[in-house]
Amino acid sequence: MQPNDLPLICLPVDLSDEAAAQLLDFLYQLTEALERHYAGQLLRYAYEHRPASSPPGPTFDPQNDPPF
């Protein structure tokens, strides 16, 4: 194993249920803060990398729907 193969962060292995819930809540809050801070860039990236438009699929017509 090379030094660069090590994980960026080391997760604690023995957390209580409450500590695990608190850690997850913190990570959700951090993610929300990052999304708010970088919202413009994230939207621009998503717009630039969206899949090409495909033709619309068939529409549902209850009049022509065959019975079971």
All heavy atoms as a GROMACS GRO file, in nm:
protein
  541
    1MET      N    1   0.084  -0.117   0.000
    1MET     CA    2   0.000   0.000   0.000
    1MET      C    3   0.089   0.124   0.000
    1MET      O    4   0.184   0.133   0.076
    1MET     CB    5  -0.092  -0.001   0.122
    1MET     CG    6  -0.185   0.118   0.128
    1MET     SD    7  -0.293   0.120   0.273
    1MET     CE    8  -0.415   0.002   0.225
    2GLN      N    9   0.058   0.217  -0.088
    2GLN     CA   10   0.133   0.341  -0.098
    2GLN      C   11   0.069   0.448  -0.008
    2GLN      O   12  -0.050   0.439   0.023
    2GLN     CB   13   0.133   0.389  -0.243
    2GLN     CG   14   0.196   0.292  -0.341
    2GLN     CD   15   0.343   0.271  -0.312
    2GLN    OE1   16   0.414   0.365  -0.280
    2GLN    NE2   17   0.390   0.148  -0.323
    3PRO      N   18   0.145   0.552   0.031
    3PRO     CA   19   0.087   0.658   0.116
    3PRO      C   20  -0.037   0.722   0.054
    3PRO      O   21  -0.130   0.757   0.124
    3PRO     CB   22   0.200   0.758   0.130
    3PRO     CG   23   0.324   0.678   0.108
    3PRO     CD   24   0.287   0.570   0.010
    4ASN      N   25  -0.042   0.736  -0.078
    4ASN     CA   26  -0.157   0.800  -0.142
    4ASN      C   27  -0.277   0.706  -0.149
    4ASN      O   28  -0.385   0.748  -0.189
    4ASN     CB   29  -0.120   0.848  -0.282
    4ASN     CG   30  -0.027   0.966  -0.278
    4ASN    OD1   31  -0.019   1.037  -0.178
    4ASN    ND2   32   0.045   0.987  -0.385
    5ASP      N   33  -0.259   0.579  -0.115
    5ASP     CA   34  -0.370   0.484  -0.115
    5ASP      C   35  -0.454   0.492   0.011
    5ASP      O   36  -0.560   0.432   0.019
    5ASP     CB   37  -0.318   0.341  -0.130
    5ASP     CG   38  -0.255   0.317  -0.267
    5ASP    OD1   39  -0.283   0.394  -0.360
    5ASP    OD2   40  -0.176   0.222  -0.278
    6LEU      N   41  -0.407   0.564   0.110
    6LEU     CA   42  -0.480   0.573   0.236
    6LEU      C   43  -0.606   0.657   0.217
    6LEU      O   44  -0.608   0.750   0.136
    6LEU     CB   45  -0.391   0.636   0.344
    6LEU     CG   46  -0.268   0.555   0.381
    6LEU    CD1   47  -0.180   0.634   0.478
    6LEU    CD2   48  -0.307   0.422   0.442
    7PRO      N   49  -0.713   0.627   0.290
    7PRO     CA   50  -0.835   0.706   0.276
    7PRO      C   51  -0.814   0.849   0.325
    7PRO      O   52  -0.727   0.876   0.408
    7PRO     CB   53  -0.935   0.632   0.365
    7PRO     CG   54  -0.854   0.552   0.458
    7PRO     CD   55  -0.725   0.522   0.389
    8LEU      N   56  -0.891   0.940   0.269
    8LEU     CA   57  -0.883   1.080   0.308
    8LEU      C   58  -0.922   1.099   0.454
    8LEU      O   59  -0.865   1.181   0.525
    8LEU     CB   60  -0.979   1.162   0.221
    8LEU     CG   61  -0.924   1.266   0.129
    8LEU    CD1   62  -0.788   1.261   0.087
    8LEU    CD2   63  -1.021   1.321   0.039
    9ILE      N   64  -1.025   1.027   0.494
    9ILE     CA   65  -1.071   1.037   0.632
    9ILE      C   66  -1.078   0.897   0.690
    9ILE      O   67  -1.095   0.799   0.619
    9ILE     CB   68  -1.209   1.105   0.643
    9ILE    CG1   69  -1.314   1.028   0.563
    9ILE    CG2   70  -1.203   1.248   0.597
    9ILE    CD1   71  -1.454   1.072   0.588
   10CYS      N   72  -1.066   0.890   0.818
   10CYS     CA   73  -1.081   0.763   0.888
   10CYS      C   74  -1.208   0.771   0.972
   10CYS      O   75  -1.221   0.858   1.057
   10CYS     CB   76  -0.962   0.735   0.978
   10CYS     SG   77  -0.810   0.710   0.885
   11LEU      N   78  -1.301   0.684   0.945
   11LEU     CA   79  -1.426   0.683   1.020
   11LEU      C   80  -1.408   0.606   1.149
   11LEU      O   81  -1.346   0.499   1.151
   11LEU     CB   82  -1.538   0.620   0.937
   11LEU     CG   83  -1.574   0.694   0.809
   11LEU    CD1   84  -1.676   0.615   0.730
   11LEU    CD2   85  -1.626   0.832   0.841
   12PRO      N   86  -1.461   0.659   1.258
   12PRO     CA   87  -1.453   0.584   1.384
   12PRO      C   88  -1.534   0.455   1.373
   12PRO      O   89  -1.639   0.451   1.311
   12PRO     CB   90  -1.515   0.679   1.487
   12PRO     CG   91  -1.581   0.787   1.409
   12PRO     CD   92  -1.529   0.785   1.270
   13VAL      N   93  -1.482   0.349   1.433
   13VAL     CA   94  -1.548   0.220   1.421
   13VAL      C   95  -1.648   0.193   1.532
   13VAL      O   96  -1.747   0.125   1.510
   13VAL     CB   97  -1.446   0.104   1.413
   13VAL    CG1   98  -1.384   0.097   1.276
   13VAL    CG2   99  -1.341   0.117   1.520
   14ASP      N  100  -1.624   0.243   1.648
   14ASP     CA  101  -1.712   0.215   1.762
   14ASP      C  102  -1.785   0.341   1.805
   14ASP      O  103  -1.744   0.410   1.898
   14ASP     CB  104  -1.632   0.159   1.881
   14ASP     CG  105  -1.574   0.022   1.850
   14ASP    OD1  106  -1.640  -0.053   1.778
   14ASP    OD2  107  -1.463  -0.007   1.899
   15LEU      N  108  -1.895   0.370   1.737
   15LEU     CA  109  -1.978   0.484   1.773
   15LEU      C  110  -2.105   0.434   1.840
   15LEU      O  111  -2.159   0.330   1.802
   15LEU     CB  112  -2.019   0.564   1.649
   15LEU     CG  113  -1.915   0.649   1.580
   15LEU    CD1  114  -1.975   0.720   1.459
   15LEU    CD2  115  -1.857   0.751   1.676
   16SER      N  116  -2.151   0.510   1.938
   16SER     CA  117  -2.281   0.477   1.995
   16SER      C  118  -2.389   0.511   1.892
   16SER      O  119  -2.363   0.581   1.793
   16SER     CB  120  -2.304   0.560   2.122
   16SER     OG  121  -2.319   0.697   2.089
   17ASP      N  122  -2.509   0.463   1.914
   17ASP     CA  123  -2.619   0.493   1.824
   17ASP      C  124  -2.641   0.645   1.814
   17ASP      O  125  -2.660   0.699   1.706
   17ASP     CB  126  -2.748   0.426   1.871
   17ASP     CG  127  -2.740   0.274   1.865
   17ASP    OD1  128  -2.643   0.221   1.806
   17ASP    OD2  129  -2.832   0.210   1.920
   18GLU      N  130  -2.636   0.713   1.929
   18GLU     CA  131  -2.657   0.858   1.930
   18GLU      C  132  -2.545   0.929   1.856
   18GLU      O  133  -2.570   1.022   1.778
   18GLU     CB  134  -2.667   0.909   2.073
   18GLU     CG  135  -2.692   1.058   2.080
   18GLU     CD  136  -2.698   1.111   2.222
   18GLU    OE1  137  -2.679   1.034   2.318
   18GLU    OE2  138  -2.723   1.232   2.236
   19ALA      N  139  -2.422   0.887   1.876
   19ALA     CA  140  -2.309   0.951   1.808
   19ALA      C  141  -2.316   0.929   1.657
   19ALA      O  142  -2.285   1.020   1.579
   19ALA     CB  143  -2.177   0.898   1.863
   20ALA      N  144  -2.359   0.811   1.614
   20ALA     CA  145  -2.374   0.784   1.471
   20ALA      C  146  -2.481   0.875   1.412
   20ALA      O  147  -2.464   0.930   1.303
   20ALA     CB  148  -2.410   0.637   1.449
   21ALA      N  149  -2.592   0.894   1.484
   21ALA     CA  150  -2.699   0.983   1.437
   21ALA      C  151  -2.649   1.127   1.431
   21ALA      O  152  -2.680   1.200   1.336
   21ALA     CB  153  -2.820   0.972   1.529
   22GLN      N  154  -2.572   1.169   1.530
   22GLN     CA  155  -2.517   1.305   1.530
   22GLN      C  156  -2.419   1.326   1.416
   22GLN      O  157  -2.418   1.431   1.353
   22GLN     CB  158  -2.450   1.336   1.664
   22GLN     CG  159  -2.546   1.351   1.778
   22GLN     CD  160  -2.476   1.366   1.912
   22GLN    OE1  161  -2.356   1.337   1.926
   22GLN    NE2  162  -2.550   1.411   2.012
   23LEU      N  163  -2.336   1.226   1.390
   23LEU     CA  164  -2.241   1.236   1.279
   23LEU      C  165  -2.314   1.248   1.146
   23LEU      O  166  -2.280   1.332   1.063
   23LEU     CB  167  -2.148   1.113   1.277
   23LEU     CG  168  -2.049   1.105   1.161
   23LEU    CD1  169  -1.955   1.225   1.158
   23LEU    CD2  170  -1.971   0.975   1.167
   24LEU      N  171  -2.416   1.167   1.127
   24LEU     CA  172  -2.494   1.173   1.004
   24LEU      C  173  -2.563   1.308   0.989
   24LEU      O  174  -2.563   1.367   0.881
   24LEU     CB  175  -2.596   1.059   1.001
   24LEU     CG  176  -2.672   1.043   0.871
   24LEU    CD1  177  -2.576   1.016   0.755
   24LEU    CD2  178  -2.773   0.932   0.882
   25ASP      N  179  -2.619   1.360   1.099
   25ASP     CA  180  -2.684   1.492   1.094
   25ASP      C  181  -2.582   1.600   1.056
   25ASP      O  182  -2.611   1.687   0.974
   25ASP     CB  183  -2.748   1.524   1.229
   25ASP     CG  184  -2.824   1.654   1.226
   25ASP    OD1  185  -2.910   1.672   1.137
   25ASP    OD2  186  -2.797   1.741   1.313
   26PHE      N  187  -2.463   1.593   1.114
   26PHE     CA  188  -2.358   1.689   1.079
   26PHE      C  189  -2.325   1.682   0.930
   26PHE      O  190  -2.311   1.784   0.862
   26PHE     CB  191  -2.233   1.663   1.162
   26PHE     CG  192  -2.112   1.736   1.111
   26PHE    CD1  193  -2.096   1.871   1.132
   26PHE    CD2  194  -2.015   1.668   1.039
   26PHE    CE1  195  -1.986   1.939   1.082
   26PHE    CE2  196  -1.904   1.734   0.989
   26PHE     CZ  197  -1.890   1.871   1.012
   27LEU      N  198  -2.312   1.560   0.877
   27LEU     CA  199  -2.278   1.545   0.735
   27LEU      C  200  -2.390   1.598   0.645
   27LEU      O  201  -2.362   1.659   0.541
   27LEU     CB  202  -2.247   1.399   0.704
   27LEU     CG  203  -2.120   1.345   0.770
   27LEU    CD1  204  -2.107   1.196   0.747
   27LEU    CD2  205  -1.998   1.420   0.719
   28TYR      N  206  -2.516   1.578   0.684
   28TYR     CA  207  -2.628   1.635   0.607
   28TYR      C  208  -2.620   1.788   0.608
   28TYR      O  209  -2.638   1.852   0.505
   28TYR     CB  210  -2.762   1.590   0.665
   28TYR     CG  211  -2.804   1.451   0.625
   28TYR    CD1  212  -2.858   1.364   0.720
   28TYR    CD2  213  -2.794   1.406   0.494
   28TYR    CE1  214  -2.898   1.236   0.684
   28TYR    CE2  215  -2.834   1.278   0.458
   28TYR     CZ  216  -2.885   1.194   0.554
   28TYR     OH  217  -2.926   1.068   0.519
   29GLN      N  218  -2.593   1.846   0.725
   29GLN     CA  219  -2.583   1.991   0.734
   29GLN      C  220  -2.466   2.044   0.652
   29GLN      O  221  -2.477   2.148   0.586
   29GLN     CB  222  -2.570   2.034   0.880
   29GLN     CG  223  -2.697   2.014   0.961
   29GLN     CD  224  -2.680   2.057   1.105
   29GLN    OE1  225  -2.596   2.140   1.138
   29GLN    NE2  226  -2.760   1.998   1.193
   30LEU      N  227  -2.354   1.974   0.654
   30LEU     CA  228  -2.239   2.014   0.575
   30LEU      C  229  -2.271   2.008   0.426
   30LEU      O  230  -2.239   2.100   0.350
   30LEU     CB  231  -2.119   1.924   0.607
   30LEU     CG  232  -1.991   1.950   0.528
   30LEU    CD1  233  -1.938   2.090   0.555
   30LEU    CD2  234  -1.886   1.844   0.560
   31THR      N  235  -2.339   1.901   0.384
   31THR     CA  236  -2.377   1.887   0.243
   31THR      C  237  -2.471   2.000   0.201
   31THR      O  238  -2.454   2.060   0.094
   31THR     CB  239  -2.445   1.750   0.219
   31THR    OG1  240  -2.353   1.648   0.255
   31THR    CG2  241  -2.485   1.733   0.075
   32GLU      N  242  -2.569   2.032   0.285
   32GLU     CA  243  -2.661   2.141   0.253
   32GLU      C  244  -2.587   2.274   0.241
   32GLU      O  245  -2.615   2.354   0.151
   32GLU     CB  246  -2.770   2.151   0.360
   32GLU     CG  247  -2.869   2.037   0.354
   32GLU     CD  248  -2.969   2.040   0.470
   32GLU    OE1  249  -2.963   2.133   0.553
   32GLU    OE2  250  -3.052   1.949   0.476
   33ALA      N  251  -2.491   2.299   0.330
   33ALA     CA  252  -2.413   2.423   0.324
   33ALA      C  253  -2.331   2.429   0.195
   33ALA      O  254  -2.323   2.534   0.131
   33ALA     CB  255  -2.322   2.434   0.447
   34LEU      N  256  -2.272   2.316   0.156
   34LEU     CA  257  -2.194   2.313   0.032
   34LEU      C  258  -2.285   2.336  -0.090
   34LEU      O  259  -2.248   2.408  -0.183
   34LEU     CB  260  -2.121   2.180   0.019
   34LEU     CG  261  -2.005   2.157   0.115
   34LEU    CD1  262  -1.959   2.013   0.112
   34LEU    CD2  263  -1.892   2.252   0.085
   35GLU      N  264  -2.403   2.275  -0.089
   35GLU     CA  265  -2.496   2.294  -0.201
   35GLU      C  266  -2.539   2.439  -0.212
   35GLU      O  267  -2.548   2.493  -0.321
   35GLU     CB  268  -2.618   2.203  -0.185
   35GLU     CG  269  -2.587   2.058  -0.212
   35GLU     CD  270  -2.708   1.967  -0.189
   35GLU    OE1  271  -2.802   2.006  -0.116
   35GLU    OE2  272  -2.708   1.857  -0.245
   36ARG      N  273  -2.567   2.503  -0.098
   36ARG     CA  274  -2.606   2.645  -0.101
   36ARG      C  275  -2.490   2.732  -0.151
   36ARG      O  276  -2.509   2.822  -0.231
   36ARG     CB  277  -2.650   2.692   0.038
   36ARG     CG  278  -2.791   2.653   0.075
   36ARG     CD  279  -2.839   2.725   0.201
   36ARG     NE  280  -2.749   2.707   0.315
   36ARG     CZ  281  -2.756   2.606   0.401
   36ARG    NH1  282  -2.847   2.512   0.385
   36ARG    NH2  283  -2.672   2.597   0.501
   37HIS      N  284  -2.372   2.705  -0.102
   37HIS     CA  285  -2.256   2.787  -0.137
   37HIS      C  286  -2.219   2.775  -0.285
   37HIS      O  287  -2.183   2.872  -0.349
   37HIS     CB  288  -2.137   2.748  -0.049
   37HIS     CG  289  -2.016   2.832  -0.071
   37HIS    ND1  290  -2.003   2.960  -0.019
   37HIS    CD2  291  -1.903   2.808  -0.141
   37HIS    CE1  292  -1.888   3.010  -0.056
   37HIS    NE2  293  -1.823   2.921  -0.130
   38TYR      N  294  -2.228   2.653  -0.337
   38TYR     CA  295  -2.187   2.628  -0.475
   38TYR      C  296  -2.306   2.609  -0.569
   38TYR      O  297  -2.291   2.553  -0.678
   38TYR     CB  298  -2.097   2.504  -0.482
   38TYR     CG  299  -1.964   2.524  -0.411
   38TYR    CD1  300  -1.937   2.462  -0.290
   38TYR    CD2  301  -1.867   2.607  -0.466
   38TYR    CE1  302  -1.816   2.480  -0.225
   38TYR    CE2  303  -1.745   2.626  -0.402
   38TYR     CZ  304  -1.721   2.562  -0.282
   38TYR     OH  305  -1.602   2.582  -0.218
   39ALA      N  306  -2.423   2.656  -0.530
   39ALA     CA  307  -2.546   2.631  -0.608
   39ALA      C  308  -2.531   2.675  -0.753
   39ALA      O  309  -2.567   2.601  -0.845
   39ALA     CB  310  -2.665   2.701  -0.543
   40GLY      N  311  -2.480   2.794  -0.776
   40GLY     CA  312  -2.466   2.843  -0.913
   40GLY      C  313  -2.376   2.753  -0.996
   40GLY      O  314  -2.410   2.720  -1.110
   41GLN      N  315  -2.265   2.714  -0.941
   41GLN     CA  316  -2.172   2.629  -1.014
   41GLN      C  317  -2.232   2.490  -1.037
   41GLN      O  318  -2.215   2.432  -1.145
   41GLN     CB  319  -2.041   2.617  -0.937
   41GLN     CG  320  -1.961   2.746  -0.935
   41GLN     CD  321  -1.845   2.736  -0.841
   41GLN    OE1  322  -1.858   2.771  -0.725
   41GLN    NE2  323  -1.733   2.687  -0.891
   42LEU      N  324  -2.301   2.436  -0.937
   42LEU     CA  325  -2.361   2.304  -0.952
   42LEU      C  326  -2.470   2.304  -1.058
   42LEU      O  327  -2.478   2.211  -1.139
   42LEU     CB  328  -2.417   2.257  -0.818
   42LEU     CG  329  -2.313   2.228  -0.710
   42LEU    CD1  330  -2.380   2.210  -0.574
   42LEU    CD2  331  -2.230   2.108  -0.746
   43LEU      N  332  -2.552   2.410  -1.059
   43LEU     CA  333  -2.657   2.419  -1.161
   43LEU      C  334  -2.597   2.435  -1.300
   43LEU      O  335  -2.644   2.373  -1.396
   43LEU     CB  336  -2.750   2.535  -1.130
   43LEU     CG  337  -2.840   2.515  -1.009
   43LEU    CD1  338  -2.912   2.644  -0.972
   43LEU    CD2  339  -2.939   2.403  -1.034
   44ARG      N  340  -2.493   2.517  -1.311
   44ARG     CA  341  -2.427   2.536  -1.440
   44ARG      C  342  -2.368   2.404  -1.490
   44ARG      O  343  -2.383   2.366  -1.606
   44ARG     CB  344  -2.319   2.643  -1.429
   44ARG     CG  345  -2.250   2.677  -1.559
   44ARG     CD  346  -2.157   2.797  -1.551
   44ARG     NE  347  -2.064   2.792  -1.438
   44ARG     CZ  348  -2.069   2.874  -1.334
   44ARG    NH1  349  -2.162   2.968  -1.326
   44ARG    NH2  350  -1.981   2.864  -1.237
   45TYR      N  351  -2.303   2.330  -1.401
   45TYR     CA  352  -2.244   2.202  -1.438
   45TYR      C  353  -2.353   2.105  -1.483
   45TYR      O  354  -2.338   2.036  -1.584
   45TYR     CB  355  -2.166   2.144  -1.320
   45TYR     CG  356  -2.103   2.010  -1.352
   45TYR    CD1  357  -1.979   2.003  -1.414
   45TYR    CD2  358  -2.168   1.891  -1.322
   45TYR    CE1  359  -1.922   1.881  -1.445
   45TYR    CE2  360  -2.112   1.768  -1.352
   45TYR     CZ  361  -1.988   1.764  -1.414
   45TYR     OH  362  -1.932   1.644  -1.445
   46ALA      N  363  -2.462   2.096  -1.407
   46ALA     CA  364  -2.571   2.005  -1.442
   46ALA      C  365  -2.631   2.042  -1.576
   46ALA      O  366  -2.663   1.955  -1.658
   46ALA     CB  367  -2.678   2.007  -1.333
   47TYR      N  368  -2.646   2.172  -1.603
   47TYR     CA  369  -2.702   2.217  -1.730
   47TYR      C  370  -2.610   2.180  -1.846
   47TYR      O  371  -2.654   2.133  -1.949
   47TYR     CB  372  -2.725   2.368  -1.725
   47TYR     CG  373  -2.782   2.423  -1.854
   47TYR    CD1  374  -2.916   2.409  -1.884
   47TYR    CD2  375  -2.700   2.489  -1.945
   47TYR    CE1  376  -2.969   2.459  -2.002
   47TYR    CE2  377  -2.751   2.540  -2.064
   47TYR     CZ  378  -2.886   2.524  -2.092
   47TYR     OH  379  -2.937   2.573  -2.209
   48GLU      N  380  -2.480   2.201  -1.827
   48GLU     CA  381  -2.384   2.174  -1.933
   48GLU      C  382  -2.365   2.024  -1.958
   48GLU      O  383  -2.324   1.984  -2.066
   48GLU     CB  384  -2.249   2.238  -1.900
   48GLU     CG  385  -2.252   2.390  -1.905
   48GLU     CD  386  -2.125   2.453  -1.850
   48GLU    OE1  387  -2.036   2.380  -1.799
   48GLU    OE2  388  -2.116   2.577  -1.857
   49HIS      N  389  -2.394   1.941  -1.860
   49HIS     CA  390  -2.370   1.797  -1.872
   49HIS      C  391  -2.499   1.715  -1.872
   49HIS      O  392  -2.496   1.595  -1.848
   49HIS     CB  393  -2.278   1.749  -1.759
   49HIS     CG  394  -2.141   1.805  -1.769
   49HIS    ND1  395  -2.105   1.926  -1.714
   49HIS    CD2  396  -2.031   1.759  -1.832
   49HIS    CE1  397  -1.978   1.950  -1.740
   49HIS    NE2  398  -1.931   1.850  -1.812
   50ARG      N  399  -2.609   1.781  -1.900
   50ARG     CA  400  -2.736   1.708  -1.905
   50ARG      C  401  -2.738   1.619  -2.029
   50ARG      O  402  -2.674   1.649  -2.130
   50ARG     CB  403  -2.854   1.803  -1.904
   50ARG     CG  404  -2.870   1.884  -2.031
   50ARG     CD  405  -2.983   1.986  -2.018
   50ARG     NE  406  -3.006   2.055  -2.142
   50ARG     CZ  407  -2.934   2.156  -2.190
   50ARG    NH1  408  -2.832   2.201  -2.120
   50ARG    NH2  409  -2.962   2.213  -2.304
   51PRO      N  410  -2.811   1.508  -2.023
   51PRO     CA  411  -2.818   1.420  -2.140
   51PRO      C  412  -2.891   1.488  -2.255
   51PRO      O  413  -2.974   1.577  -2.234
   51PRO     CB  414  -2.896   1.298  -2.090
   51PRO     CG  415  -2.958   1.339  -1.962
   51PRO     CD  416  -2.884   1.458  -1.910
   52ALA      N  417  -2.858   1.445  -2.376
   52ALA     CA  418  -2.923   1.501  -2.494
   52ALA      C  419  -3.073   1.470  -2.488
   52ALA      O  420  -3.114   1.366  -2.438
   52ALA     CB  421  -2.863   1.441  -2.620
   53SER      N  422  -3.151   1.560  -2.540
   53SER     CA  423  -3.296   1.541  -2.539
   53SER      C  424  -3.333   1.422  -2.627
   53SER      O  425  -3.281   1.406  -2.736
   53SER     CB  426  -3.367   1.665  -2.590
   53SER     OG  427  -3.344   1.773  -2.505
   54SER      N  428  -3.423   1.343  -2.577
   54SER     CA  429  -3.472   1.231  -2.656
   54SER      C  430  -3.616   1.262  -2.696
   54SER      O  431  -3.684   1.338  -2.630
   54SER     CB  432  -3.465   1.102  -2.576
   54SER     OG  433  -3.542   1.115  -2.458
   55PRO      N  434  -3.661   1.201  -2.804
   55PRO     CA  435  -3.799   1.228  -2.846
   55PRO      C  436  -3.897   1.183  -2.738
   55PRO      O  437  -3.869   1.087  -2.666
   55PRO     CB  438  -3.816   1.147  -2.974
   55PRO     CG  439  -3.704   1.051  -2.976
   55PRO     CD  440  -3.595   1.106  -2.889
   56PRO      N  441  -4.007   1.252  -2.724
   56PRO     CA  442  -4.102   1.212  -2.620
   56PRO      C  443  -4.158   1.073  -2.646
   56PRO      O  444  -4.174   1.031  -2.760
   56PRO     CB  445  -4.213   1.318  -2.630
   56PRO     CG  446  -4.195   1.383  -2.763
   56PRO     CD  447  -4.051   1.365  -2.802
   57GLY      N  448  -4.184   1.003  -2.540
   57GLY     CA  449  -4.238   0.868  -2.551
   57GLY      C  450  -4.386   0.870  -2.582
   57GLY      O  451  -4.449   0.976  -2.590
   58PRO      N  452  -4.444   0.754  -2.600
   58PRO     CA  453  -4.586   0.748  -2.631
   58PRO      C  454  -4.668   0.801  -2.513
   58PRO      O  455  -4.631   0.786  -2.398
   58PRO     CB  456  -4.613   0.600  -2.653
   58PRO     CG  457  -4.500   0.529  -2.588
   58PRO     CD  458  -4.383   0.623  -2.588
   59THR      N  459  -4.777   0.866  -2.545
   59THR     CA  460  -4.864   0.918  -2.440
   59THR      C  461  -4.972   0.816  -2.408
   59THR      O  462  -5.009   0.734  -2.491
   59THR     CB  463  -4.929   1.050  -2.483
   59THR    OG1  464  -5.001   1.029  -2.604
   59THR    CG2  465  -4.824   1.157  -2.507
   60PHE      N  466  -5.023   0.821  -2.288
   60PHE     CA  467  -5.126   0.728  -2.244
   60PHE      C  468  -5.262   0.779  -2.292
   60PHE      O  469  -5.299   0.893  -2.268
   60PHE     CB  470  -5.123   0.716  -2.092
   60PHE     CG  471  -5.235   0.631  -2.038
   60PHE    CD1  472  -5.235   0.495  -2.057
   60PHE    CD2  473  -5.339   0.689  -1.968
   60PHE    CE1  474  -5.337   0.417  -2.007
   60PHE    CE2  475  -5.442   0.611  -1.917
   60PHE     CZ  476  -5.440   0.475  -1.937
   61ASP      N  477  -5.336   0.692  -2.358
   61ASP     CA  478  -5.470   0.725  -2.404
   61ASP      C  479  -5.566   0.621  -2.346
   61ASP      O  480  -5.568   0.507  -2.391
   61ASP     CB  481  -5.475   0.724  -2.558
   61ASP     CG  482  -5.612   0.762  -2.612
   61ASP    OD1  483  -5.701   0.798  -2.532
   61ASP    OD2  484  -5.629   0.756  -2.734
   62PRO      N  485  -5.644   0.659  -2.243
   62PRO     CA  486  -5.732   0.559  -2.179
   62PRO      C  487  -5.835   0.502  -2.276
   62PRO      O  488  -5.882   0.390  -2.255
   62PRO     CB  489  -5.798   0.636  -2.065
   62PRO     CG  490  -5.774   0.779  -2.091
   62PRO     CD  491  -5.655   0.789  -2.184
   63GLN      N  492  -5.870   0.572  -2.380
   63GLN     CA  493  -5.968   0.523  -2.479
   63GLN      C  494  -5.912   0.402  -2.556
   63GLN      O  495  -5.987   0.314  -2.595
   63GLN     CB  496  -6.006   0.634  -2.576
   63GLN     CG  497  -6.061   0.755  -2.509
   63GLN     CD  498  -6.212   0.763  -2.519
   63GLN    OE1  499  -6.270   0.695  -2.601
   63GLN    NE2  500  -6.271   0.843  -2.434
   64ASN      N  501  -5.780   0.400  -2.579
   64ASN     CA  502  -5.718   0.294  -2.658
   64ASN      C  503  -5.645   0.191  -2.571
   64ASN      O  504  -5.573   0.108  -2.622
   64ASN     CB  505  -5.621   0.352  -2.759
   64ASN     CG  506  -5.693   0.433  -2.866
   64ASN    OD1  507  -5.806   0.403  -2.902
   64ASN    ND2  508  -5.627   0.538  -2.912
   65ASP      N  509  -5.664   0.201  -2.439
   65ASP     CA  510  -5.597   0.109  -2.348
   65ASP      C  511  -5.671  -0.024  -2.350
   65ASP      O  512  -5.789  -0.030  -2.316
   65ASP     CB  513  -5.596   0.167  -2.207
   65ASP     CG  514  -5.509   0.087  -2.113
   65ASP    OD1  515  -5.412   0.026  -2.159
   65ASP    OD2  516  -5.539   0.086  -1.992
   66PRO      N  517  -5.604  -0.134  -2.390
   66PRO     CA  518  -5.674  -0.263  -2.394
   66PRO      C  519  -5.708  -0.312  -2.254
   66PRO      O  520  -5.634  -0.286  -2.159
   66PRO     CB  521  -5.574  -0.357  -2.462
   66PRO     CG  522  -5.442  -0.291  -2.442
   66PRO     CD  523  -5.466  -0.145  -2.430
   67PRO      N  524  -5.818  -0.383  -2.237
   67PRO     CA  525  -5.853  -0.438  -2.105
   67PRO      C  526  -5.756  -0.550  -2.068
   67PRO      O  527  -5.686  -0.604  -2.152
   67PRO     CB  528  -5.995  -0.491  -2.123
   67PRO     CG  529  -6.010  -0.512  -2.270
   67PRO     CD  530  -5.916  -0.416  -2.338
   68PHE      N  531  -5.758  -0.589  -1.944
   68PHE     CA  532  -5.668  -0.694  -1.895
   68PHE      C  533  -5.689  -0.819  -1.969
   68PHE      O  534  -5.760  -0.891  -1.998
   68PHE     CB  535  -5.687  -0.717  -1.745
   68PHE     CG  536  -5.631  -0.605  -1.665
   68PHE    CD1  537  -5.708  -0.496  -1.632
   68PHE    CD2  538  -5.499  -0.607  -1.625
   68PHE    CE1  539  -5.656  -0.393  -1.558
   68PHE    CE2  540  -5.447  -0.503  -1.552
   68PHE     CZ  541  -5.526  -0.396  -1.518
   0.00000   0.00000   0.00000
